[in-house]
Amino acid sequence: MPARELQEQLVTLREQLDQNPPLNEADRQHLHELASQIEAEIALEKASNDTSLSDSVNLAVERFELEHPSLAGSLRNIAITLGNIGI
C-alpha cells in the first residue's frame, strides 16, 4: 500500500479517535500506540527512499546518451528498475 494512502487512512483513524468513541482506556491507548507505530514506519520508509540514487542514474543517462547509447540504455533500465521497486 502506498505510504500516502496509508497516511490518509491513519489520519482518518486519528480523527475517529478524537471523536471519543465508546472505548475503554486500554483499547484507546492501544490504538494510539498502534497509530504511532504506523507513523514511525511511514517516516522510516520515507527516510530510506533516497531519490538521489535514482536522480544520479537519470543524470548519467542524459550524460552518456549521445556518445554511449548502449551504456545509456543499460542505465535507463536500471533507473526503471529503481522506480519499480520504489527508489
Helices and strands as residue ranges (DSSP letters): H 3-18, H 25-48, H 51-64, H 69-84
